């Protein structure tokens, strides 16, 4: 970089200056997460560059996905936010569902525990992110207990997952809940689990994820994409016993090494789905990356985009539910 001012010229080595800026963080990081991961972060921050690959048919327009921010009339495609005390991702997620053309119901755990809500008229439920019960028992452990030890809530959830016309999504704390309750791959001898990040600390970053070939209802059409997304968690490490082929990994961190893989997940997995593709659990927050201005970086040439590619996941859910209703 060259700066000219008042007849003087300065030539700056930006890469060297960035290293100097990050060095203090690196020295502090050695005491927090150890010399090995601290060094990997320091070395890789400049190597793991943000790169994007959008689908060639993605226009960036609301209309392509039937999204209407001014919609007032109900669509008849019913979804529900499932939340517990302490979660904080419900408003963003509700808006993303609404924008994609789904009607959204707010369902608190007390509604399920008391029987005020049955989910019988709902086709998509979303367990949102945040810190349910302040995670004092471990991430989503208290939330899981609210289902396991309350008969009405437990039976309502069981009845929902027994239906053939339902979808579910868990994000961050909601992902931890789905894994804890064995909702993604039930009945297997080898089960996934969530553990503390390998860095032993909370990780918050905007990073790259790849969508591999997958069978998820929501993500299948995004296969081959490389997108940007936010992570914010302390217990997001997927432990996947056995071979990778045993799991339907629907989202991967683009870089296997730390911090691109922010938690040390097996197979750098960021999300897994059920065998039938209907139930999806992911750690990154797609609801926090819905608009281009939500991204820490966005393709410079796409200055006219109204919406980011993540809207497609919810448009896919809407159309799947609509088709299911048409078959009945």
Secondary structure, DSSP 8 states (H G I E B T S, - for coil): -EEEETTEEEE--HHHHHHHHHHHHHHHHHHHH-HHHHHHHHHHTTTS----B--TT----GGGGT--TT--S--S-EEEEEE-TTB--HHHHHHHHHHTT-EEEEEEHHHHHHTS---TT-SEEEE--B-GGGGTTSTTHHHHHHHHT-HHHHHHHHHHHHSSS-EEEEETHHHHHHHHTT-SSTT-SS--EEE--TTSS-EEEEEEEE--S---TTTGGGTT-EEEEEEEESS-EEE--S-GGGSEEEEEES-SSTTTSTT--GGGEEEEE-TTS-EEEESSBGGGSSSGGGSSS--TT-TT-SS-TTHHHHHHHHHHHHHHHHH-
